[in-house]
């Protein structure tokens, strides 16, 4: 990895950390429970954070001339971060990787 791509990756991670922190700051306003199409339930703030991060991933990809990724790709990245003590760092890192990888 060259210096330029390292700098870009770090900038993307910082960007996604800021976006996630802002979305997470709204949790108190989104405490209702939502019934999903599959009959399962989810907290509204979880759905909001996933949607915000998905939008930001696709915005960053568009800025680089890359096609958008499906929501399920960002949801999978979030699931990989679940259970980590540094979840709030891992998910932004995984989102940055979704932008840096050209093949998604």
C-alpha positions in Angstrom: 0.0 0.0 0.0 1.4 3.4 -0.9 1.3 6.5 1.2 -1.5 8.0 -0.9 -3.8 5.1 -0.4 -2.9 4.9 3.3 -3.8 8.5 3.8 -7.0 8.0 1.9 -8.0 5.0 4.0 -7.3 6.9 7.2 -9.4 9.9 6.0 -12.2 7.5 5.1 -12.1 5.8 8.5 -12.3 9.2 10.2 -15.2 10.2 7.9 -17.1 7.1 8.8 -16.4 7.5 12.5 -17.8 11.0 12.4 -20.9 9.9 10.5 -21.5 6.9 12.8 -21.0 9.0 16.0 -23.5 11.6 14.7 -26.1 8.9 13.9 -25.5 7.1 17.2 -26.1 10.5 18.9 -29.7 10.3 17.8 -30.5 7.0 19.5 -32.6 8.6 22.2 -34.9 9.9 19.5 -35.3 6.5 17.8 -36.2 4.1 20.6 -39.3 2.6 19.0 -39.4 -1.0 17.8 -40.0 -1.7 14.1 -41.5 -4.9 12.7 -39.5 -6.0 9.7 -41.0 -7.7 6.6 -39.7 -11.0 7.8 -41.7 -10.7 11.0 -38.6 -10.0 13.2 -38.2 -6.9 15.2 -35.5 -4.2 15.3 -34.9 -1.0 17.2 -35.4 2.1 15.0 -32.0 3.5 15.9 -30.3 0.3 14.6 -32.1 0.7 11.2 -31.3 4.4 11.1 -27.6 3.8 11.7 -27.4 1.1 9.0 -29.2 3.4 6.5 -26.9 6.4 7.3 -23.8 4.3 6.9 -25.1 2.7 3.7 -25.8 6.1 2.2 -22.3 7.4 3.3 -20.6 4.3 1.8 -22.3 4.9 -1.5 -21.6 8.6 -1.4 -17.9 7.9 -0.9 -18.0 5.3 -3.7 -19.7 7.7 -6.1 -17.1 10.4 -5.4 -14.5 7.8 -6.7 -16.6 6.9 -9.7 -17.5 3.5 -8.2 -21.0 1.8 -8.4 -23.1 1.7 -5.3 -23.2 -1.3 -3.0 -26.3 -3.1 -1.9 -27.6 -2.4 1.6 -26.9 -6.0 2.6 -23.2 -5.4 2.0 -23.1 -2.6 4.6 -25.3 -4.7 7.0 -22.8 -7.5 6.7 -20.0 -5.2 7.6 -21.9 -4.0 10.6 -22.6 -7.6 11.7 -18.8 -8.4 11.5 -18.2 -5.5 13.9 -20.8 -6.7 16.4 -19.4 -8.2 19.5 -16.1 -6.3 19.3 -15.2 -4.1 22.2 -14.2 -1.5 19.6 -17.4 -1.8 17.6 -17.6 2.0 17.0 -14.2 1.8 15.4 -14.5 -1.5 13.5 -17.7 -0.7 11.6 -16.3 2.6 10.2 -13.1 0.7 9.3 -15.1 -2.0 7.5 -17.1 0.7 5.7 -13.9 2.4 4.6 -12.8 -0.9 3.2 -16.0 -1.2 1.2 -15.1 2.1 -0.5 -11.4 1.2 -1.1 -12.2 -2.1 -2.7 -13.0 -1.5 -6.3 -14.8 -4.9 -7.0 -17.8 -4.5 -4.7 
